[in-house]
Amino acid sequence: MQIVSPNYAHSTLNVLIAADMEGVAGIEDSGACLPSHPAMYALGRKQMTDEVLVAVEALRKAGAGRISVGDWHMVGTNIERERMPAGIEVRPIADLALLEEEPSMTKANGGPLDAVVFVGHHASTPNPRAFCSHTFIWDMEVQLDGESLSEVQVYAQGLAAEGIPVLAASGDRWMLEELGEGELGAAALVATKEGLGRGRARAYDSAATHAELAAAIAAAGSTSPPPARAYPAELRITVEGKELARTTVAEPGELLTAIAAVFRTSQVSREYRQLAKLLPAGHGSRLRRAQRRLGSLVATPVMRAKERRWLASQPST
């Protein structure tokens, strides 16, 4: 693997594995992605960690230098950190979402960044066929010039602004089909499952999917960052149909910043901060595990109620 990055002249490749959960191989029930379903969620965490480790091993074999992992599901306390190899830092998405007024993919990495691998991602909120379809939170829709974007499509614009390529991206086939041709540059796309609506999916064979992901990373060569969309563009953000923001974005680097500003200044932020307190990040110490178990119990009634509404509001085909 030889990635040519326009940003860095050094030979040591700094790679971020940006990992979500709903698109992970083997996960077929939405409950596996939610701490309010403890038994299923425990298996989902294992499967998410398994897939991240496949990407870590493939990157190390290919000669990558610094590798960090972004835990980008909910508040970022899903990956079994005690299973991570020495030298692999896991960074929760809550740090970026709550603390950065001007978020970027490089800041998400916590240092210089040369390339990204997307693992386990899902489709946008209005996709009727996709598993666990949403954009950042349940029932939020992010539209750019009238087109609904997935999280990966938003991140792609951040990468376009920073000139950083994507090596590979995996997840629900419907998420991959939302992407325009070349929207992630020359990244290899790996389907892990086929969504059957928000609550269920038909997962592909996990071993075969992991092998395909590893091969895609190993085969990555000199590539270019995702292309920028046409700007200026109108950004519109709604939650449950209620408009939270409508603004003009002048260039791709402003998209993440504009979304983060809405996130911090709306009701969304208060609820997210509460969840981050109930499910604290940190290594797998006995205290942290106890805190997360207690937080999960406290959050379960509210999460179950929201889950029922979200599943019931699934877009029609």
Backbone torsions as a table, in degrees:
resi	resn	phi	psi	omega
1	MET	NA	121.8	176.5
2	GLN	-131.3	102.4	180.0
3	ILE	-99.2	126.7	177.0
4	VAL	-96.5	113.0	179.0
5	SER	-104.5	132.4	178.5
6	PRO	-70.2	-11.6	-174.2
7	ASN	-91.1	-25.7	-171.2
8	TYR	-132.7	138.5	-179.1
9	ALA	-96.7	-8.5	-175.6
10	HIS	-78.4	165.6	-176.1
11	SER	-94.4	-13.0	179.9
12	THR	-82.5	121.9	-175.1
13	LEU	-88.2	124.7	175.5
14	ASN	-98.8	118.8	-173.2
15	VAL	-123.5	136.5	173.8
16	LEU	-105.9	125.4	169.6
17	ILE	-94.0	106.0	-178.6
18	ALA	-91.6	102.4	-168.9
19	ALA	-108.9	126.9	169.8
20	ASP	-110.8	-177.2	-170.6
21	MET	-114.9	-37.8	-171.4
22	GLU	-64.4	-26.3	-179.3
23	GLY	-96.0	10.9	-178.0
24	VAL	-72.9	143.9	178.7
25	ALA	-58.8	137.4	175.0
26	GLY	93.4	-21.5	-179.1
27	ILE	-82.8	121.2	-175.2
28	GLU	-122.9	-9.7	-178.2
29	ASP	-125.1	134.7	-177.6
30	SER	-58.9	-27.3	179.4
31	GLY	-62.5	-23.4	179.6
32	ALA	-69.6	-11.7	-179.4
33	CYS	-102.4	4.8	-171.5
34	LEU	-127.8	127.2	178.1
35	PRO	-64.2	-12.3	176.5
36	SER	-76.9	-2.4	172.5
37	HIS	-123.1	75.4	-165.7
38	PRO	-52.6	-46.5	-176.2
39	ALA	-66.5	-46.9	179.2
40	MET	-66.6	-39.0	-178.7
41	TYR	-65.1	-36.6	177.4
42	ALA	-60.0	-41.2	176.9
43	LEU	-69.0	-39.1	178.0
44	GLY	-61.3	-40.7	177.1
45	ARG	-61.1	-42.4	178.5
46	LYS	-62.3	-44.6	-178.4
47	GLN	-66.3	-38.5	176.0
48	MET	-62.1	-45.4	179.7
49	THR	-64.3	-40.4	177.3
50	ASP	-55.9	-45.6	-176.2
51	GLU	-70.0	-38.1	176.1
52	VAL	-61.8	-41.4	180.0
53	LEU	-64.7	-32.8	174.5
54	VAL	-60.9	-45.5	179.6
55	ALA	-65.8	-41.4	178.4
56	VAL	-59.6	-48.4	-178.4
57	GLU	-63.1	-41.8	179.9
58	ALA	-64.1	-40.4	179.0
59	LEU	-66.9	-41.0	179.0
60	ARG	-65.1	-42.2	177.9
61	LYS	-63.3	-31.3	-179.4
62	ALA	-83.0	-4.0	174.7
63	GLY	96.3	15.1	177.5
64	ALA	-63.2	150.3	179.8
65	GLY	-88.9	-100.1	178.9
66	ARG	-78.3	128.4	177.2
67	ILE	-122.3	126.4	173.1
68	SER	-121.8	159.8	-178.2
69	VAL	-121.4	125.7	172.9
70	GLY	-94.7	116.7	175.2
71	ASP	-85.9	98.6	-168.3
72	TRP	-109.6	26.9	175.0
73	HIS	-106.8	132.0	-177.5
74	MET	50.8	-121.9	-178.5
75	VAL	-98.0	4.6	172.7
76	GLY	89.9	36.6	179.6
77	THR	-125.7	41.2	-172.9
78	ASN	-104.8	-42.9	-177.4
79	ILE	-65.0	136.7	177.7
80	GLU	-75.4	93.3	-171.0
81	ARG	-65.0	-27.9	179.4
82	GLU	-66.1	-15.1	178.9
83	ARG	-91.9	-6.1	-178.3
84	MET	-72.9	137.7	176.7
85	PRO	-61.8	159.0	178.0
86	ALA	-56.9	138.1	176.8
87	GLY	88.6	-4.0	179.3
88	ILE	-99.0	112.5	179.7
89	GLU	-90.2	136.8	174.8
90	VAL	-107.1	125.7	-176.3
91	ARG	-116.0	118.7	-178.2
92	PRO	-72.2	144.6	179.5
93	ILE	-63.7	-25.0	179.9
94	ALA	-59.4	-34.8	179.3
95	ASP	-59.2	-42.5	-178.3
96	LEU	-75.6	-43.2	-174.7
97	ALA	-68.0	-35.3	-172.9
98	LEU	-97.0	-23.6	-170.3
99	LEU	-109.0	-22.0	-173.4
100	GLU	-101.3	118.5	175.0
101	GLU	-74.5	-29.7	178.4
102	GLU	-125.5	77.8	-177.1
103	PRO	-68.9	153.7	175.6
104	SER	-151.3	165.6	178.9
105	MET	-68.9	-33.5	177.5
106	THR	-66.1	-41.4	175.9
107	LYS	-63.9	-36.9	177.2
108	ALA	-61.8	-29.8	179.6
109	ASN	-82.2	-18.4	-179.7
110	GLY	74.0	22.2	-178.9
111	GLY	167.7	-174.7	-179.5
112	PRO	-52.4	143.1	-176.3
113	LEU	-133.6	128.4	-179.9
114	ASP	-111.1	-25.3	-176.9
115	ALA	-162.0	159.3	-178.4
116	VAL	-130.6	144.0	168.5
117	VAL	-118.6	123.7	175.5
118	PHE	-93.0	125.9	-178.4
119	VAL	-125.6	130.6	168.7
120	GLY	74.6	37.3	-173.8
121	HIS	-97.6	167.1	-170.8
122	HIS	-130.3	171.8	-175.5
123	ALA	-84.3	176.2	-176.4
124	SER	-77.5	163.5	-174.7
125	THR	-50.2	-47.7	-173.2
126	PRO	-83.6	6.0	-178.0
127	ASN	-73.5	114.6	-172.2
128	PRO	-74.7	-21.0	-176.0
129	ARG	-96.2	-17.2	-167.5
130	ALA	-78.5	150.8	177.3
131	PHE	-77.8	128.2	176.3
132	CYS	53.5	41.0	-175.4
133	SER	-64.1	125.3	175.0
134	HIS	-168.9	164.8	176.1
135	THR	-126.9	102.0	-179.0
136	PHE	74.9	-53.3	173.8
137	ILE	-138.3	165.3	179.3
138	TRP	-57.2	133.4	173.9
139	ASP	64.7	17.0	168.8
140	MET	-91.4	137.7	174.6
141	GLU	-123.0	132.6	178.2
142	VAL	-114.3	114.8	-179.4
143	GLN	-114.3	136.4	175.1
144	LEU	-121.1	114.3	-173.7
145	ASP	50.8	41.7	175.3
146	GLY	85.2	-7.5	179.1
147	GLU	-96.4	126.5	178.3
148	SER	-74.6	130.8	-176.5
149	LEU	-107.5	145.4	168.5
150	SER	-83.5	170.4	177.0
151	GLU	-61.1	-42.0	-179.8
152	VAL	-61.5	-38.8	178.8
153	GLN	-66.4	-34.6	174.8
154	VAL	-66.5	-47.9	-179.9
155	TYR	-60.7	-34.3	-179.9
156	ALA	-59.9	-34.8	178.4
157	GLN	-71.4	-33.8	173.0
158	GLY	-62.3	-41.0	178.5
159	LEU	-68.8	-36.5	176.8
160	ALA	-60.3	-41.6	-179.5
161	ALA	-65.9	-33.9	-176.6
162	GLU	-95.0	-5.9	179.2
163	GLY	71.0	36.6	-175.1
164	ILE	-112.4	128.3	-178.0
165	PRO	-83.4	161.2	173.3
166	VAL	-106.4	128.2	180.0
167	LEU	-81.6	-43.1	-177.3
168	ALA	-159.9	157.3	177.2
169	ALA	-142.9	133.2	-179.6
170	SER	-125.8	155.4	176.8
171	GLY	156.8	-167.3	179.2
172	ASP	-54.3	135.4	-178.9
173	ARG	-57.9	-30.8	-179.3
174	TRP	-70.4	-31.2	173.3
175	MET	-64.7	-44.2	-179.4
176	LEU	-64.7	-35.5	-179.0
177	GLU	-74.7	-17.0	174.3
178	GLU	-71.3	-23.2	-176.5
179	LEU	-71.6	137.0	172.1
180	GLY	-73.4	163.1	-179.7
181	GLU	-60.2	124.2	179.4
182	GLY	73.1	13.2	-176.2
183	GLU	-65.2	-26.1	174.4
184	LEU	-105.8	29.8	-176.6
185	GLY	69.1	-135.2	-178.9
186	ALA	-98.3	19.1	-177.1
187	ALA	-59.7	140.9	172.2
188	ALA	-75.6	138.6	-177.9
189	LEU	-110.7	127.5	-175.4
190	VAL	-121.7	114.3	177.6
191	ALA	-82.2	132.3	-178.2
192	THR	-106.6	-17.7	-173.7
193	LYS	-168.0	173.5	173.1
194	GLU	-127.2	114.7	180.0
195	GLY	-63.3	141.8	176.9
196	LEU	-115.8	31.6	-171.7
197	GLY	109.5	176.7	-172.5
198	ARG	-60.7	-36.6	-171.2
199	GLY	-87.6	-20.6	-172.2
200	ARG	-138.7	156.6	175.6
201	ALA	-146.5	158.2	171.6
202	ARG	-105.2	105.4	-176.8
203	ALA	-77.3	143.4	172.8
204	TYR	-80.4	167.0	-178.7
205	ASP	-57.2	124.5	-174.5
206	SER	-64.1	-43.5	-178.7
207	ALA	-62.6	-43.3	179.6
208	ALA	-66.4	-39.3	179.5
209	THR	-65.4	-43.3	178.2
210	HIS	-62.0	-40.7	178.8
211	ALA	-64.2	-39.4	179.0
212	GLU	-66.1	-40.3	178.3
213	LEU	-64.2	-46.1	179.0
214	ALA	-60.6	-42.3	-179.8
215	ALA	-65.7	-38.3	179.1
216	ALA	-63.8	-40.8	178.5
217	ILE	-67.7	-43.0	-179.1
218	ALA	-63.3	-32.5	-176.2
219	ALA	-86.2	-7.3	-177.1
220	ALA	-60.9	132.7	179.4
221	GLY	-123.6	-159.2	178.4
222	SER	-58.8	129.6	-174.5
223	THR	-147.1	177.1	-177.7
224	SER	-120.7	159.6	179.6
225	PRO	-70.0	166.0	174.6
226	PRO	-58.2	148.6	178.3
227	PRO	-76.6	149.7	174.9
228	ALA	-75.9	146.8	172.2
229	ARG	-77.1	179.5	178.9
230	ALA	-78.4	128.4	178.9
231	TYR	-130.4	154.2	2.0
232	PRO	-67.8	155.7	-177.9
233	ALA	-141.5	152.1	179.5
234	GLU	-89.2	125.1	175.8
235	LEU	-101.0	127.5	177.0
236	ARG	-128.6	128.8	-178.8
237	ILE	-122.9	127.8	177.4
238	THR	-128.2	154.0	171.6
239	VAL	-131.6	122.8	-176.2
240	GLU	52.3	37.7	177.9
241	GLY	83.2	-11.1	180.0
242	LYS	-88.1	127.3	-178.2
243	GLU	-74.2	124.0	176.6
244	LEU	-97.6	-28.6	-176.8
245	ALA	-160.0	147.7	171.0
246	ARG	-145.5	115.5	-175.0
247	THR	-150.3	168.7	178.4
248	THR	-102.2	129.9	177.5
249	VAL	-103.4	124.4	-172.5
250	ALA	-82.6	-30.9	-177.5
251	GLU	-157.1	164.9	-170.8
252	PRO	-58.8	-31.8	-178.9
253	GLY	-67.1	-16.5	-179.6
254	GLU	-86.4	-12.5	-172.7
255	LEU	-65.6	-51.8	178.6
256	LEU	-60.3	-40.2	-179.4
257	THR	-62.9	-43.3	-179.0
258	ALA	-66.0	-40.6	178.3
259	ILE	-66.7	-41.0	179.3
260	ALA	-62.5	-37.5	180.0
261	ALA	-63.5	-41.8	177.5
262	VAL	-65.0	-41.0	-179.1
263	PHE	-60.2	-45.4	-175.0
264	ARG	-72.1	-27.8	-170.5
265	THR	-104.8	7.4	-178.2
266	SER	-115.1	178.5	175.5
267	GLN	-58.5	-28.0	179.4
268	VAL	-54.6	-42.5	-177.1
269	SER	-63.9	-43.3	-177.9
270	ARG	-61.1	-46.0	-179.5
271	GLU	-66.4	-38.7	-179.5
272	TYR	-66.8	-41.1	178.6
273	ARG	-64.2	-38.7	177.1
274	GLN	-61.9	-42.5	179.5
275	LEU	-66.0	-38.7	178.5
276	ALA	-63.2	-33.9	177.2
277	LYS	-71.2	-37.2	-178.8
278	LEU	-73.6	-29.2	-177.7
279	LEU	-122.6	72.3	-173.5
280	PRO	-68.2	149.5	175.6
281	ALA	-79.4	177.1	179.2
282	GLY	130.7	166.7	179.9
283	HIS	-70.3	169.2	-171.6
284	GLY	-75.5	47.9	177.1
285	SER	-70.7	160.3	179.9
286	ARG	-60.7	-39.7	179.9
287	LEU	-64.2	-47.0	-179.3
288	ARG	-62.9	-40.7	179.2
289	ARG	-63.3	-40.4	178.3
290	ALA	-65.7	-41.0	179.1
291	GLN	-62.4	-41.7	-178.9
292	ARG	-69.3	-37.8	177.6
293	ARG	-63.0	-44.5	178.7
294	LEU	-64.7	-44.4	179.4
295	GLY	-61.2	-38.3	178.3
296	SER	-63.2	-42.0	178.6
297	LEU	-62.8	-41.8	-179.7
298	VAL	-66.0	-40.3	-174.8
299	ALA	-80.7	-17.7	-171.5
300	THR	-55.9	-48.7	-177.9
301	PRO	-57.8	-44.5	-179.9
302	VAL	-67.1	-43.7	-178.6
303	MET	-64.2	-40.3	179.8
304	ARG	-63.6	-41.1	179.5
305	ALA	-64.1	-44.8	177.9
306	LYS	-64.4	-38.9	179.2
307	GLU	-61.2	-44.1	179.9
308	ARG	-61.1	-42.9	179.2
309	ARG	-64.7	-41.6	-178.3
310	TRP	-65.1	-44.1	178.7
311	LEU	-66.2	-37.7	-179.2
312	ALA	-70.2	-24.4	-178.0
313	SER	-92.3	16.5	-179.0
314	GLN	-53.4	133.0	179.5
315	PRO	-60.9	147.0	178.5
316	SER	-86.0	152.6	-179.6
317	THR	-81.0	NA	NA
